[in-house]
Amino acid sequence: MNKKLMMVAGVAMTAMLGGCANTDALEASVANLGNKVDQLSAEVSSLKAEQGKVSADAKAAKAAAMDAQAEAKRANDRIDNMASSYKK
């Protein structure tokens, strides 16, 4: 029984050591993941900048709409004053 246990332990150790010896594939995988993270970081930065521009454009459009609404109200008030003061 001890011989079988020792043999299983020896096979397990050999498998563990063999798995640790092949680090080239692991290093390539880590480098690949690092490149992907860098690419995604650049994409996120680009999207944040674009979102900032869109937000600024939306605020400018809202301000222009508010100005146009105020000007239209003022013009309507003038027309209402002219119509109420006009007598035939």
C-alpha positions as CSV (number, residue, x, y, z in Angstrom):
1,M,0.0,0.0,0.0
2,N,2.8,2.4,0.8
3,K,4.5,1.7,-2.5
4,K,1.2,2.7,-4.4
5,L,0.9,5.8,-2.3
6,M,4.5,6.8,-3.0
7,M,4.1,6.1,-6.7
8,V,0.9,8.3,-6.8
9,A,2.8,11.1,-4.9
10,G,5.7,10.8,-7.3
11,V,3.5,11.0,-10.4
12,A,1.7,14.0,-8.8
13,M,5.0,15.8,-8.1
14,T,6.3,15.0,-11.6
15,A,3.1,16.5,-13.1
16,M,3.4,19.6,-11.0
17,L,7.0,20.2,-11.9
18,G,6.3,19.5,-15.5
19,G,3.5,22.0,-15.5
20,C,5.7,24.7,-13.9
21,A,8.6,24.1,-16.4
22,N,6.6,25.4,-19.4
23,T,6.5,29.1,-18.6
24,D,6.9,30.4,-22.2
25,A,3.3,29.8,-23.1
26,L,2.2,31.4,-19.8
27,E,4.4,34.5,-20.4
28,A,3.0,34.8,-23.9
29,S,-0.5,34.6,-22.6
30,V,0.2,37.2,-19.9
31,A,1.8,39.5,-22.5
32,N,-1.2,39.1,-24.8
33,L,-3.6,39.9,-21.9
34,G,-1.5,42.9,-21.1
35,N,-1.7,44.2,-24.7
36,K,-5.5,43.7,-24.6
37,V,-5.8,45.6,-21.3
38,D,-3.7,48.5,-22.8
39,Q,-5.9,48.5,-25.9
40,L,-9.1,48.5,-23.9
41,S,-7.7,51.3,-21.7
42,A,-7.0,53.4,-24.7
43,E,-10.5,52.7,-26.1
44,V,-12.1,53.7,-22.8
45,S,-10.2,57.0,-22.7
46,S,-11.3,57.7,-26.3
47,L,-14.9,57.0,-25.4
48,K,-14.7,59.2,-22.3
49,A,-13.4,62.1,-24.4
50,E,-16.1,61.5,-27.0
51,Q,-18.8,61.4,-24.3
52,G,-17.5,64.7,-22.9
53,K,-17.8,66.3,-26.3
54,V,-21.3,65.0,-26.8
55,S,-22.3,66.2,-23.3
56,A,-21.0,69.7,-24.1
57,D,-22.8,69.7,-27.4
58,A,-26.1,68.7,-25.7
59,K,-25.7,71.5,-23.1
60,A,-25.0,74.0,-25.8
61,A,-28.1,72.8,-27.7
62,K,-30.2,73.1,-24.6
63,A,-29.0,76.6,-23.9
64,A,-29.8,77.6,-27.6
65,A,-33.2,76.1,-27.3
66,M,-33.9,78.0,-24.1
67,D,-32.7,81.2,-25.7
68,A,-35.0,80.6,-28.7
69,Q,-37.9,79.9,-26.4
70,A,-37.3,83.1,-24.4
71,E,-37.0,85.1,-27.6
72,A,-40.3,83.6,-29.0
73,K,-42.1,84.4,-25.7
74,R,-40.9,88.0,-25.9
75,A,-42.0,88.3,-29.5
76,N,-45.4,86.9,-28.7
77,D,-45.8,89.3,-25.8
78,R,-45.0,92.2,-28.1
79,I,-47.6,91.0,-30.6
80,D,-50.1,90.6,-27.9
81,N,-49.5,94.1,-26.7
82,M,-49.8,95.5,-30.2
83,A,-53.1,93.6,-30.8
84,S,-54.6,94.7,-27.5
85,S,-53.7,98.4,-28.0
86,Y,-54.9,98.5,-31.6
87,K,-58.4,100.0,-32.0
88,K,-60.4,100.5,-35.2
